[in-house]
Amino acid sequence: MISTMKQVWPIFLLGLMLTAPAGAGETVRVTRQDCSRLIHHVPSSDVAYKPGVDVKGRKVAPADLAGSGNEIKLLPEVLQFNININPVDYQARNALAKQKADTQKAIVDNQTAKTAAETQVTTLTAQQATLVTQSGTLAAEKVTLDNALAPLQAQVTAGTLKATNPAYAAALAAVAAKQAEIDTNTASQASVAASIATQQAIVTAAPTTESNLKYTQTSIEAQQSALSAKGLDNTSMSVAAIKYDIAKNKFFINDQPLGSAEMDALAEACAKAGVK
């Protein structure tokens, strides 16, 4: 049972330290840098202090002789701290804190989407105006080409001009090309109009979406206040005592040593948290 607990504690505690939301008496934060130091740091032999030896490896007399009263201990032999949580409605508090954070993010995302959609509507509207102007120009150009083609077409129809006549063929091709431009312009206008409608729908829906999200946020805050009203916000329970024996270079959780397997598990958990 102890072996199982030794394997579970490091993962549980690391998850607790890295993921616990902000809250009175509930949060223990260990940065990625702290995690890296705990797991990976191995002092280089050329920088580690060696008593009685100078930087070139020659023996020297210590600065503070035994019994002189000048010995200074910079660190205790064992570093220790406790991990405490508020056990009252712990899961409910965490769930509400996450819901509130998600709702606040959704409010920001909604406003960002609204602003982006408004910018798109402005840009697309300008594009549509350009296309409409081009449409008028293309229509006028086609009228001119149609007028040039009409007498030639009448002669071909009457049989006084062959359909292979270069002038007729050129006039006919010009009209067809201009019609293709008009068709492309019409399709572009339809596409831009659809895009405008999509972006405008986002802009239109944004206020209602924000109102609903703020209502949700208010509801969550009310639930959090209800928990706090119990008067137990400062209730604290120690879930683990962490010790680091400097001399032995070993970690202990509730006086149970972490062996290499547990340290590997802790290192793996740190890696998943983004520590390389």
C-alpha positions in Angstrom: 0.0 0.0 0.0 2.9 2.4 0.8 4.5 1.7 -2.5 1.2 2.5 -4.3 0.8 5.7 -2.4 4.4 6.7 -3.1 3.6 6.3 -6.8 0.3 8.2 -6.7 1.3 11.1 -4.4 3.8 12.7 -6.8 1.4 12.8 -9.7 -1.5 13.9 -7.5 0.5 16.6 -5.8 2.0 17.9 -9.0 -1.4 18.1 -10.6 -2.7 19.9 -7.6 0.2 22.4 -7.7 0.0 23.0 -11.4 -3.8 23.1 -12.0 -5.4 24.3 -8.8 -7.4 27.6 -9.5 -7.0 30.8 -7.6 -8.8 30.9 -4.3 -8.2 31.7 -0.7 -6.2 29.1 1.1 -6.4 26.7 -1.9 -3.6 27.6 -4.3 0.0 26.4 -4.3 1.9 27.5 -7.4 5.0 25.8 -8.7 6.4 27.4 -11.8 8.0 25.5 -14.7 11.3 26.9 -13.7 10.9 25.5 -10.2 9.9 22.2 -11.6 12.9 22.1 -13.9 15.2 22.8 -10.9 13.7 20.1 -8.8 14.0 17.4 -11.5 16.8 18.2 -13.8 19.4 20.4 -12.0 22.7 18.7 -11.5 25.5 21.0 -10.3 28.5 21.1 -12.6 31.7 19.8 -11.0 33.6 22.8 -12.0 31.3 25.2 -10.2 30.3 23.3 -7.1 31.9 24.4 -3.9 34.5 22.0 -2.5 35.6 22.7 1.1 39.4 23.1 1.5 40.1 23.3 -2.2 40.6 26.4 -4.4 39.4 26.8 -8.0 42.6 25.1 -9.3 42.2 22.1 -7.0 45.0 23.1 -4.6 44.4 22.5 -0.8 43.8 25.6 1.2 42.9 26.4 4.8 39.2 26.9 5.4 38.0 30.4 6.0 36.1 29.5 9.1 37.9 27.1 11.4 36.0 24.7 13.5 35.3 26.1 17.0 36.0 29.7 15.9 32.4 30.6 16.2 32.4 31.9 12.6 30.6 29.0 11.0 27.6 30.1 8.9 24.9 27.8 7.8 23.3 29.3 4.7 20.7 26.5 4.4 19.1 24.1 6.8 19.8 20.4 6.4 16.2 19.7 5.4 13.8 22.0 3.5 10.2 21.4 4.4 6.8 22.8 3.4 3.2 21.7 3.6 0.6 21.6 0.9 -2.7 22.8 2.3 -6.2 23.0 0.8 -9.6 24.1 1.9 -11.5 20.8 2.1 -15.0 22.5 2.3 -16.8 22.1 -1.0 -13.4 21.8 -2.7 -14.6 20.2 -5.9 -17.5 22.7 -6.1 -15.2 25.6 -5.7 -12.8 24.3 -8.4 -15.7 23.7 -10.8 -17.1 27.2 -10.2 -13.8 28.8 -10.6 -13.2 27.0 -13.9 -16.7 27.9 -15.1 -16.1 31.6 -14.3 -12.8 31.6 -16.1 -14.4 29.9 -19.1 -17.2 32.4 -19.1 -14.9 35.4 -18.8 -12.9 34.1 -21.8 -16.1 33.6 -23.8 -17.1 37.2 -23.1 -13.7 38.4 -24.4 -13.8 36.0 -27.4 -17.4 37.2 -28.2 -16.3 40.9 -28.2 -13.2 40.0 -30.3 -15.4 38.2 -32.8 -17.8 41.1 -33.0 -15.0 43.6 -33.6 -13.4 41.4 -36.3 -16.8 40.9 -37.9 -17.5 44.7 -38.0 -14.1 45.2 -39.7 -15.0 42.5 -42.2 -18.4 44.1 -42.9 -16.7 47.4 -43.6 -14.1 45.8 -45.9 -16.7 43.7 -47.8 -19.1 46.6 -48.2 -16.3 48.5 -49.9 -15.6 45.5 -52.2 -19.3 45.3 -53.0 -19.4 48.9 -54.0 -16.4 48.5 -56.3 -18.1 45.5 -57.9 -21.3 47.4 -58.4 -19.4 50.2 -60.1 -17.5 47.7 -62.3 -20.9 46.1 -63.2 -22.2 49.4 -64.5 -19.0 49.9 -66.6 -19.1 46.4 -68.0 -22.8 46.7 -68.9 -22.1 50.0 -70.8 -19.2 48.4 -72.6 -21.3 45.5 -73.6 -24.0 47.8 -75.1 -21.3 49.4 -77.3 -20.1 45.9 -78.4 -23.7 44.7 -79.0 -24.3 47.8 -81.2 -21.1 47.0 -83.2 -22.2 43.4 -83.7 -25.8 44.1 -84.6 -25.4 45.2 -88.3 -22.9 42.4 -88.9 -25.3 39.9 -87.4 -28.1 41.2 -89.6 -26.0 40.6 -92.7 -25.0 37.1 -91.6 -28.7 36.4 -91.0 -29.6 37.8 -94.4 -26.9 35.7 -96.0 -25.0 38.6 -97.4 -22.1 38.1 -95.1 -20.5 34.8 -94.3 -20.2 33.7 -90.6 -16.5 33.2 -91.2 -16.0 36.9 -91.9 -13.1 38.1 -89.7 -14.9 41.3 -88.7 -18.1 39.4 -87.7 -16.0 36.7 -85.8 -14.1 39.4 -83.9 -17.2 41.3 -82.9 -19.0 38.1 -81.8 -15.9 37.1 -79.7 -15.8 40.5 -78.1 -19.4 40.4 -77.0 -18.9 36.9 -75.6 -15.8 37.9 -73.6 -17.6 40.9 -72.2 -20.5 38.8 -71.1 -18.1 36.4 -69.3 -16.7 39.4 -67.4 -20.3 40.4 -66.5 -21.1 36.9 -65.3 -17.9 36.8 -63.1 -18.8 40.2 -61.6 -22.3 39.0 -60.8 -21.0 35.9 -59.1 -18.5 38.0 -57.1 -21.3 40.3 -55.9 -23.3 37.3 -54.8 -20.3 35.8 -52.9 -19.5 39.1 -51.2 -23.1 39.7 -50.3 -23.3 36.3 -48.6 -20.1 37.0 -46.7 -21.5 40.4 -45.5 -24.6 38.6 -44.3 -22.6 36.1 -42.3 -20.4 38.7 -40.7 -23.4 40.9 -40.0 -25.1 38.0 -38.3 -22.2 37.8 -35.9 -22.3 41.5 -35.1 -26.1 41.3 -34.6 -25.9 38.3 -32.3 -23.0 39.6 -30.2 -25.0 41.8 -27.8 -27.4 38.9 -26.9 -24.5 36.5 -26.6 -22.7 38.9 -24.2 -25.8 39.4 -22.2 -26.3 35.7 -21.8 -22.7 35.2 -20.8 -22.8 38.0 -18.2 -25.9 36.4 -16.8 -24.1 33.1 -16.5 -21.1 34.9 -14.8 -23.4 36.6 -12.3 -25.0 33.2 -11.5 -21.6 31.6 -11.0 -20.5 34.5 -8.7 -23.7 34.1 -6.7 -22.9 30.4 -6.2 -19.4 31.3 -5.1 -20.7 33.8 -2.7 -23.1 31.2 -1.3 -20.1 28.9 -0.5 -18.2 31.8 1.1 -21.3 32.6 3.2 -20.7 29.4 5.1 -17.9 31.2 6.9 -15.4 28.4 6.2 -13.2 30.1 3.6 -10.2 30.0 5.8 -10.6 26.3 6.7 -7.4 24.5 5.9 -6.3 20.9 5.8 -2.7 19.7 5.2 -2.7 17.1 2.5 1.0 16.5 2.4 4.4 17.4 3.9 7.1 17.8 1.4 10.8 17.5 2.6 14.0 17.8 0.7 17.1 16.4 2.5 20.0 18.5 1.0 22.7 16.2 2.3 21.1 13.1 0.9 19.6 14.8 -2.1 16.3 13.0 -1.5 12.7 14.0 -1.5 10.1 12.8 1.0 6.3 13.0 0.9 4.8 12.5 4.3 8.1 11.0 5.4 8.0 8.4 2.6 11.1 8.7 0.3 10.7 9.2 -3.4 12.8 6.6 -5.2 14.0 6.8 -8.7 10.7 5.4 -10.1 8.8 8.2 -8.4 11.3 10.8 -9.5 10.9 9.6 -13.0 7.1 9.8 -12.7 7.5 13.4 -11.3 9.8 14.2 -14.2 7.3 12.8 -16.7 4.5 14.9 -15.1 6.7 18.0 -15.3 7.4 17.3 -18.9 3.7 17.1 -19.7 3.3 20.4 -18.0 5.7 21.9 -20.5 9.1 21.5 -18.7 11.7 20.2 -21.1 
